[in-house]
Amino acid sequence: MHIEGFVYQVAGDGFSFGEDASAFLLALPDPILIDTGAGRSADRIIENIASVGVEPSRIDTIVLTHNHIDHVGGAPILRERLGASIVMHELDAEAVRNGDNNITAATMYGVDFPPTPVDRTFSGETDTITAGGVELVLLHTPGHTPGSISPYVILEGTTILFAQDVHGPFLPAFGSDIYQWRESMEKLLELEPDILCEGHFGVYRPAERARAYITGYLDRYARY
């Protein structure tokens, strides 16, 4: 599905298997894939990438927004087939490197997640990936997991935000911290995104709808 400019959705409900979180393609000269689904749909994701006119083998970078299986499960297969580098926050990378079936929630899906190399990590507030003159900012937004990130790109004045699990959940097994999450959501609101690409519940536009989605969850969890 075409979202805006060079941004497409290539996995998620209606695009791949139902267990997948959404995955997004930045169809730049050096294409970037954001998240990879739960694993079974790797072939479908490759087909979807090709269907929008991008040669899958051109994908240079796979950004993983956090370490849960519905976002990282396809990473081992896609990294090998496409020759792409995996990028994520250091605080979530260990579970992927070690193939930790508990922290990745692979056991909840009844699958085994193999140890998978993470080629590049960052440990600060932000990192950036530049491709085709476009800057993708990787913003650290802990809360759902310690190393959750929310990438965003500004396209001709339009801010497109990939905030994958705004809704949580918040579980001790995930290392969740709802207080950090609230601070992270305030960071997202400060960005004033025009388009919000959420990992499970769709694409929200214009800016008023994107803001309402985030503030709705802040209100829902206000009592905690």
CORLIN-V156327 format. One record per pair of residues at least 12 apart in sequence whose ideal C-beta (glycine too) atoms are under 10 Angstrom apart, sorted by the first residue. I is the first residue (numbers start at 1). GAP is how many residues later the second one is. D is the distance in Angstrom with one decimal. If there is no record, write none. Layout:
i: (I I)
gap: (GAP GAP)
d: (D D)
//
This chain:
i: (1 1 1 1 1 1 1 2 2 3 3 3 3 3 3 3 4 4 4 4 4 4 4 4 4 4 5 5 5 5 5 5 5 5 5 5 6 6 6 6 6 6 6 6 6 6 6 6 6 6 6 7 7 7 7 7 7 7 7 7 7 7 7 7 7 8 8 8 8 8 8 8 8 8 8 8 8 9 9 9 9 9 9 9 9 9 9 10 10 10 10 10 10 10 10 10 10 10 10 10 10 10 10 10 10 10 10 10 10 11 11 11 11 11 11 11 11 11 11 11 11 11 11 11 11 11 11 12 12 12 12 12 12 12 12 12 12 12 12 12 13 13 13 14 15 15 15 15 15 16 16 16 16 16 16 16 16 16 16 16 17 17 17 17 17 17 17 17 17 17 18 18 18 18 19 19 19 19 19 19 19 19 19 19 19 20 20 20 20 20 20 20 20 20 20 20 20 20 20 20 20 21 21 21 21 21 21 21 21 21 21 21 21 21 21 21 21 21 22 22 22 22 22 22 22 22 22 22 22 22 22 22 22 23 23 23 23 23 23 23 23 23 23 23 23 23 23 23 23 23 23 24 24 24 24 24 24 24 24 24 25 25 25 25 25 25 25 26 26 26 26 26 26 26 26 26 26 26 26 26 26 27 27 27 27 27 27 27 28 28 28 28 28 28 28 28 28 28 28 28 28 29 29 29 29 29 29 30 30 30 30 30 30 30 30 30 30 31 31 31 31 31 31 31 31 31 31 31 31 31 31 32 32 32 32 32 32 32 32 32 32 32 32 32 32 33 33 33 33 33 33 33 33 33 33 33 33 33 33 33 33 34 34 34 34 34 34 34 34 34 34 34 34 34 34 34 34 35 35 35 35 35 35 35 35 35 35 35 35 35 35 35 35 36 36 36 36 36 36 36 36 36 36 36 36 36 36 36 37 37 37 37 37 37 37 37 37 38 38 38 38 38 38 38 38 38 38 38 38 39 39 39 39 39 39 39 39 39 39 39 39 39 39 39 40 40 40 40 40 41 41 41 42 42 42 42 42 42 42 42 42 43 43 43 44 45 45 45 45 46 46 46 46 46 46 49 49 55 56 56 56 56 56 57 57 57 57 58 58 58 59 59 59 59 59 59 59 60 60 60 60 60 60 61 61 61 61 61 61 61 61 61 61 62 62 62 62 62 62 62 62 62 62 62 62 63 63 63 63 63 63 63 63 63 63 63 63 63 64 64 64 64 64 64 64 64 64 64 64 64 65 65 65 65 65 65 65 65 65 65 65 65 65 65 65 65 65 66 66 66 66 66 66 66 66 66 66 66 66 66 66 66 66 66 66 66 66 66 67 67 67 67 67 67 67 67 67 67 67 67 67 67 67 67 67 67 67 67 67 68 68 68 68 68 68 68 68 68 68 68 68 68 68 68 68 69 69 69 69 69 69 69 69 69 69 69 69 70 70 70 70 70 70 70 70 70 71 71 71 71 71 71 71 71 71 72 72 72 72 72 72 72 72 72 72 72 73 73 73 73 73 73 73 75 75 75 75 75 75 75 76 76 76 76 76 76 76 77 77 79 79 79 79 80 84 85 85 85 85 85 86 86 86 86 86 86 87 87 87 87 87 87 87 87 87 87 87 88 88 88 88 88 88 88 88 88 88 89 89 89 89 89 89 89 89 89 89 89 89 89 89 89 89 90 90 90 90 90 90 90 90 90 91 91 91 91 91 91 91 91 91 91 91 92 92 92 92 92 92 92 92 92 92 92 92 93 93 93 93 93 93 93 93 93 94 94 94 94 95 95 95 95 95 95 95 95 96 96 96 96 96 96 96 96 97 97 97 97 97 98 98 98 98 99 99 99 99 99 100 100 101 101 102 102 103 103 103 103 104 104 104 105 105 105 108 121 122 122 122 122 123 123 124 124 125 125 125 125 125 126 126 126 126 126 127 127 127 127 128 129 129 131 134 134 134 135 135 135 136 136 136 136 136 136 137 137 137 137 137 137 137 137 137 138 138 138 138 139 139 139 139 139 139 139 139 139 140 140 140 141 141 141 141 141 141 141 141 141 141 141 141 142 142 142 142 142 142 142 142 143 143 143 143 143 143 143 143 143 143 143 143 143 143 143 143 144 144 144 144 144 144 144 144 144 144 144 144 144 144 144 144 144 145 145 145 145 145 145 145 145 146 146 146 146 146 147 148 148 148 148 148 148 148 148 148 148 149 149 149 149 150 150 150 150 150 150 150 150 150 150 150 150 150 151 151 151 152 152 152 152 152 152 153 154 154 154 155 155 157 158 158 158 158 158 158 159 159 159 159 159 159 159 159 160 160 160 160 160 160 160 160 161 161 161 161 161 161 161 161 161 161 161 161 162 162 162 162 162 162 163 163 163 163 163 163 163 163 163 163 163 163 163 163 164 164 164 164 165 165 165 165 165 166 166 166 166 166 166 166 166 166 166 166 166 166 166 166 167 167 167 167 167 167 167 167 167 167 168 168 168 168 170 170 178 178 179 181 181 181 181 182 182 182 182 182 184 185 185 185 185 185 186 186 188 188 188 188 189 189 189 189 189 191 191 191 192 192 192 193 193 193 193 193 193 193 194 194 194 194 194 195 195 195 196 196 196 196 196 196 197 198 198 198 201)
gap: (13 14 21 23 47 51 202 25 50 21 22 157 192 194 200 202 149 151 152 154 156 190 191 193 199 201 21 22 23 129 148 150 151 153 155 190 19 20 21 22 23 25 26 46 48 125 126 128 147 149 154 17 18 19 20 21 27 146 148 151 153 155 188 190 196 15 16 17 18 19 23 40 41 43 44 45 46 13 14 15 16 25 39 43 188 193 194 12 13 14 15 17 23 24 25 26 27 31 34 35 36 37 38 39 40 41 42 44 46 12 13 14 22 23 24 25 26 27 30 31 33 34 37 38 59 60 63 12 23 25 29 33 58 185 186 187 188 189 190 191 187 188 189 188 22 26 29 30 33 21 22 24 25 26 27 28 29 31 32 58 20 21 22 23 24 25 27 28 53 56 20 22 23 52 18 19 20 21 22 50 51 54 90 91 92 15 16 17 18 19 20 21 24 25 49 50 51 53 54 179 180 14 15 16 17 44 45 47 48 49 50 51 52 143 144 177 178 179 12 13 15 43 48 49 140 142 175 176 177 178 179 180 181 12 13 14 18 22 25 26 39 40 42 47 48 51 55 139 141 174 176 39 41 127 136 138 140 173 175 179 20 23 24 27 29 31 34 28 33 35 37 103 105 106 108 110 125 127 129 134 136 22 25 26 27 31 32 105 26 30 31 32 33 101 102 103 104 105 106 108 125 29 31 102 103 104 105 28 29 30 31 54 99 100 101 102 104 18 21 23 24 25 26 27 28 29 30 51 53 100 101 27 28 29 30 31 52 55 97 99 100 102 104 119 121 12 16 21 23 26 27 28 29 30 31 41 42 45 49 51 53 27 28 29 30 31 37 53 102 104 115 117 119 128 130 163 165 27 28 29 30 31 33 35 36 37 38 39 40 116 127 129 164 26 27 28 34 35 36 37 38 39 40 41 42 43 48 50 32 33 34 35 36 37 38 40 41 30 31 32 33 34 35 36 67 68 71 73 75 30 31 33 34 35 36 37 38 39 67 70 72 73 74 75 33 34 37 69 71 32 33 36 31 32 33 34 35 36 38 39 40 31 34 38 30 29 32 33 37 13 28 31 32 35 36 29 33 27 22 25 26 27 28 24 25 26 27 24 25 26 19 20 22 23 24 25 26 22 23 24 25 69 71 21 23 24 25 26 58 59 68 70 75 12 13 16 17 20 22 23 24 25 26 56 57 21 22 23 24 25 57 64 66 73 75 86 88 99 22 23 24 25 28 29 32 52 54 83 85 100 23 24 27 73 76 79 80 82 83 84 85 86 97 98 99 100 134 22 23 25 26 29 30 38 75 76 77 78 79 80 81 82 83 84 98 99 108 133 21 22 24 25 26 27 28 29 30 33 36 37 38 46 51 78 79 80 81 107 108 24 27 35 36 37 38 40 41 45 76 77 80 96 97 106 131 26 32 34 35 36 37 38 39 40 42 43 44 34 35 36 38 39 94 95 129 130 17 21 33 34 74 77 93 94 128 14 16 20 23 24 32 33 34 41 44 46 31 32 33 36 38 40 43 13 21 38 39 41 42 43 20 23 37 38 39 40 41 37 39 37 38 39 40 36 35 32 33 34 35 44 30 31 32 33 34 35 31 32 33 34 35 40 42 49 51 62 64 30 31 32 33 34 39 50 59 60 61 29 32 33 34 35 38 49 50 51 52 53 56 57 58 59 60 28 30 31 32 33 34 50 56 57 30 31 32 49 51 54 55 56 57 58 84 12 26 29 50 52 53 54 55 56 57 82 83 23 24 25 26 27 28 29 30 54 24 27 52 53 18 20 21 23 50 52 79 80 17 18 19 20 21 22 25 51 18 19 20 21 24 15 16 17 18 13 14 15 16 17 13 15 12 13 71 72 42 70 71 72 12 41 70 66 68 69 65 26 16 18 25 27 17 24 14 16 13 14 15 16 62 12 13 14 23 25 12 13 22 24 23 22 24 22 19 20 21 17 18 19 15 16 17 18 24 26 12 13 14 15 16 17 22 24 54 12 13 14 24 12 13 22 23 24 45 48 49 52 40 44 47 22 23 24 25 39 40 42 43 44 45 46 47 33 34 35 37 38 39 41 42 22 23 25 27 31 32 33 34 35 36 37 38 39 40 41 42 20 21 22 23 24 25 26 27 30 31 32 33 34 36 37 40 55 20 25 26 29 30 31 32 36 28 29 30 31 34 28 15 16 17 18 26 27 28 32 33 36 13 14 15 35 12 13 14 15 16 34 35 37 38 41 43 46 47 12 13 46 36 39 41 43 44 45 42 37 39 40 39 40 37 35 36 37 47 48 49 32 33 34 35 36 37 48 51 33 34 35 36 37 43 45 50 27 30 31 32 33 34 35 36 37 43 49 53 31 33 34 35 36 37 21 22 24 25 28 30 33 34 35 36 41 47 50 51 33 34 35 36 16 33 34 35 36 15 18 19 22 30 32 33 34 35 38 47 48 50 51 52 31 32 33 34 46 47 49 50 53 54 13 49 52 53 51 54 43 46 45 36 37 40 43 35 36 39 40 42 30 29 30 32 33 36 28 32 22 23 25 26 21 22 25 26 29 16 19 23 15 18 19 12 13 14 17 18 20 21 12 13 14 15 16 12 14 15 13 14 15 16 17 18 13 12 15 16 12)
d: (8.2 6.9 9.8 9.6 9.0 9.0 8.1 9.4 7.3 7.4 9.4 7.3 6.7 6.6 5.9 8.6 9.7 6.5 9.3 6.4 6.0 8.5 5.9 9.4 9.1 8.2 9.0 8.7 9.8 9.2 8.8 4.6 7.3 7.7 8.0 10.0 8.3 5.7 4.5 5.8 9.6 8.6 9.6 9.5 9.4 9.8 8.2 7.7 8.8 7.5 9.8 6.3 7.3 6.0 7.6 9.8 9.3 7.5 7.5 9.8 5.8 8.9 8.1 7.5 9.5 9.6 6.8 4.5 8.1 6.2 9.8 8.0 8.2 9.1 5.0 9.6 8.3 5.9 7.3 5.6 7.7 9.8 8.4 9.8 7.2 9.3 7.2 8.6 5.4 6.9 4.8 9.8 7.5 9.4 9.5 9.7 8.9 9.7 8.6 5.5 8.9 8.9 4.0 5.6 9.7 8.4 7.5 9.2 10.0 3.6 8.3 9.1 9.1 9.8 7.3 7.4 4.4 9.1 6.2 9.4 7.4 5.0 6.9 9.6 9.7 9.8 7.8 8.8 8.9 7.7 9.5 9.9 9.5 9.6 9.7 7.6 7.7 9.8 8.6 9.8 7.9 9.0 8.3 9.9 9.1 8.5 7.6 8.3 6.1 5.5 8.8 8.3 3.7 9.0 9.4 4.6 6.0 9.3 7.2 9.0 7.0 6.9 8.8 5.1 4.3 9.9 7.1 9.7 9.9 10.0 9.2 9.8 9.3 9.9 7.8 4.5 8.5 7.3 8.3 8.3 6.0 8.2 6.3 10.0 9.1 8.5 8.4 3.5 5.2 8.6 8.1 5.5 8.8 8.3 9.8 6.0 8.6 8.0 7.9 9.4 9.6 6.0 9.0 6.9 7.6 8.4 9.6 7.7 9.2 4.3 4.9 9.4 9.3 6.3 7.8 9.3 4.2 5.9 8.7 6.9 8.6 10.0 9.4 9.0 8.7 7.3 6.8 7.2 5.1 7.0 8.9 8.1 8.4 4.3 5.9 5.7 9.0 6.3 8.7 9.4 9.3 10.0 9.7 9.9 8.0 7.8 9.5 9.7 9.6 9.9 8.8 9.2 9.8 8.8 9.0 5.9 9.4 5.7 9.3 9.3 8.9 7.9 5.8 6.8 6.6 9.7 8.1 9.5 9.5 9.0 9.1 9.2 7.3 8.8 7.5 6.7 9.1 7.0 9.7 9.2 9.4 8.5 6.1 7.2 5.0 9.5 9.7 9.4 9.1 9.5 9.9 8.9 9.7 9.7 9.6 4.4 4.0 8.5 5.8 8.8 9.5 8.2 9.3 6.6 4.0 8.5 9.1 7.2 8.1 4.3 7.3 9.9 9.0 9.1 4.2 6.3 9.6 7.7 9.8 5.3 8.5 8.4 9.8 5.5 4.6 6.7 8.1 9.4 8.9 7.7 9.0 7.2 7.0 4.8 7.7 6.3 8.8 8.9 6.5 6.0 9.6 9.1 6.2 8.7 9.2 8.0 7.5 9.6 9.1 5.5 9.3 7.3 4.8 7.1 9.5 9.3 9.5 7.1 8.1 7.0 9.9 9.3 7.9 4.9 8.2 6.7 9.1 9.9 8.5 9.9 9.8 6.0 10.0 5.3 8.2 8.2 9.5 8.1 7.4 6.3 5.7 8.9 9.7 8.4 4.5 7.5 9.6 8.3 8.6 9.7 8.2 6.6 7.1 6.3 9.6 7.2 9.4 6.9 6.2 6.7 3.4 4.7 8.8 8.0 5.3 8.6 9.8 9.0 9.3 7.0 7.7 8.9 6.1 4.5 9.2 9.7 8.9 9.1 5.4 4.7 8.1 8.5 3.8 6.9 9.8 8.8 6.2 7.4 9.4 7.3 9.0 8.6 3.3 5.1 8.4 7.8 6.9 9.5 8.8 8.5 6.4 9.6 7.7 9.9 7.7 8.2 9.6 9.6 8.3 8.8 6.7 9.8 8.6 4.6 9.2 8.9 4.2 5.8 9.7 7.4 9.8 9.6 8.6 9.2 9.6 6.3 9.2 7.0 10.0 9.4 9.5 9.2 7.5 7.1 7.8 9.6 8.9 9.8 8.5 7.6 5.6 9.9 9.2 8.2 5.9 6.7 9.0 8.4 9.6 9.3 7.9 9.9 9.7 4.9 8.2 4.8 9.6 8.8 8.5 6.0 6.9 9.0 7.0 9.9 5.9 5.5 8.0 5.9 8.8 8.3 6.0 7.4 8.6 8.9 6.2 6.2 6.4 7.7 4.8 7.0 5.1 7.0 9.0 9.9 8.9 9.9 9.7 8.1 5.0 7.0 9.6 9.8 7.3 7.4 6.8 7.7 5.9 8.3 6.2 7.1 4.2 8.7 7.6 8.5 7.0 9.5 7.9 9.3 8.3 9.7 7.7 8.9 8.8 8.9 8.9 9.4 9.3 9.3 6.5 5.5 7.1 7.1 6.8 8.3 4.4 7.7 7.2 7.6 7.9 9.3 5.2 9.5 9.7 9.6 9.2 9.3 10.0 6.4 4.5 8.8 6.3 4.3 7.0 9.7 6.9 6.8 8.8 9.2 7.3 9.0 9.0 4.0 7.4 8.3 4.5 5.4 9.7 8.1 6.3 5.5 8.7 9.4 9.6 6.1 9.1 6.8 8.7 8.8 9.5 8.9 9.0 8.5 6.0 5.1 8.8 9.2 9.5 9.9 8.3 7.1 9.4 9.1 7.7 7.6 9.4 10.0 8.4 9.8 4.9 5.1 4.6 8.9 7.6 5.3 6.8 10.0 5.9 9.4 7.7 9.8 9.5 7.4 9.4 9.3 7.9 8.3 9.7 9.8 9.1 9.8 10.0 9.8 6.5 8.2 6.9 8.7 8.2 8.9 8.6 5.8 6.4 9.8 9.1 7.3 7.5 9.7 8.0 9.7 7.3 7.6 6.9 6.4 9.8 9.2 7.1 8.9 9.8 5.6 9.4 8.8 9.1 8.8 7.8 5.5 8.6 4.6 8.8 9.8 9.6 6.9 7.3 9.5 8.1 9.5 8.6 9.0 8.9 3.9 6.0 9.9 7.2 6.8 5.0 5.1 7.3 9.2 7.6 6.9 4.6 7.3 7.9 7.8 6.9 9.7 7.3 9.2 9.6 5.8 9.4 8.1 6.2 8.5 9.9 8.6 6.7 9.6 7.1 9.7 6.5 6.3 7.3 9.2 8.3 7.5 9.8 5.8 9.3 8.4 8.9 8.0 3.6 7.3 5.2 8.6 9.9 4.1 6.6 4.5 9.3 9.7 9.5 6.6 8.8 9.9 7.5 8.1 7.2 7.7 4.1 3.2 8.6 9.6 8.3 9.4 9.0 8.9 9.2 10.0 5.5 6.5 2.9 7.0 8.2 9.9 8.8 9.7 9.7 4.4 9.9 9.4 4.9 9.7 9.7 6.8 8.7 9.6 10.0 8.9 8.6 9.9 9.7 9.9 8.7 8.9 9.9 9.4 7.9 9.8 8.1 5.2 8.5 5.5 9.9 9.8 6.2 6.8 6.8 5.6 9.5 9.5 9.9 5.7 9.0 7.7 5.2 4.9 3.8 6.7 7.6 8.8 5.7 9.7 6.7 9.7 8.3 7.3 7.2 7.6 9.7 9.9 9.7 9.1 8.1 7.5 9.6 8.7 6.7 8.0 9.6 8.7 8.6 9.1 9.8 7.1 9.6 7.3 5.4 9.8 9.0 6.2 5.6 6.8 9.0 10.0 8.8 8.5 8.4 9.5 9.6 8.3 9.5 9.9 6.2 8.6 7.5 9.7 7.1 7.7 5.5 7.5 5.1 9.7 9.7 8.9 9.5 9.1 6.5 5.4 7.2 8.4 9.9 9.7 9.2 8.1 5.2 8.7 9.7 7.0 6.5 8.7 9.7 8.9 8.5 6.6 8.0 7.9 9.9 8.0 8.8 7.1 9.4 9.5 9.1 8.5 8.0 8.6 3.7 7.8 10.0 6.2 6.8 8.7 9.0 6.5 9.8 4.5 7.3 8.2 6.1 8.8 9.3 8.0 7.3 9.8 9.8 6.6 5.8 6.5 8.0 4.6 2.4 7.3 7.6 4.8 7.6 8.4 4.6 8.3 8.6 5.8 7.6 6.8 9.1 6.8 9.1 5.9 8.9 9.3 9.2 6.4 8.5 9.9 8.2 9.7 9.7 5.3 5.8 6.8 9.2 9.9 8.6 4.8 8.5 7.5 8.1 8.7 9.0 7.6 6.9 10.0 9.6 9.9 9.4 9.2 8.5 7.4 8.9 9.3 8.7 9.7 6.4 4.3 7.3 9.4 8.6 7.5 9.6 7.9 6.1 8.6 9.4 9.6 9.9 8.7 9.1 9.4 8.7 6.2 6.8 9.6 9.6 9.4 9.9 9.3 9.8 9.2 9.1 9.1 8.3 9.0 4.7 6.7 9.2 9.7 9.4 5.9 6.6 4.8 5.1 7.4 9.4 8.3 9.0 7.0 7.0 4.6 8.3 6.7 9.4 9.2 9.8 6.5 6.2 9.4 3.8 8.4 6.9 5.2 6.8 9.0 9.3 7.1 9.3 9.5 9.5 8.4 4.8 8.4 8.1 8.9 8.6 9.9 5.7 9.3 7.9 6.1 7.5 6.1 7.8 9.7 8.9 8.9 7.5 8.2 6.7 3.3 7.8 9.6 8.1 5.4 7.1 10.0 8.9 9.1 7.0 7.6 8.0 5.9 8.1 8.9 8.3 9.9 6.8 5.9 9.1 5.6 9.4 7.9 8.8 6.9 7.0 9.0 9.8 9.2 5.6 8.5 9.4 7.4 7.6 9.3 7.6 7.9 8.0 6.2 5.2 8.6 8.9 9.1 7.7 9.5 9.7 6.6 7.6 8.9 8.9 9.9 5.5 8.1 7.1 5.5 9.3 9.1 8.2 8.8 9.1 9.9 5.7 9.3 6.4 5.9 7.2 8.5 10.0 9.4 10.0 6.1 8.5 7.5 8.8 9.7 6.6 4.8 7.8 9.8 8.6 6.2 4.9 9.8 9.9 7.0 8.2 9.3 6.6 7.7 3.7 8.4 9.8 6.0 7.4 9.4 9.0 6.9 9.3 7.7)
//
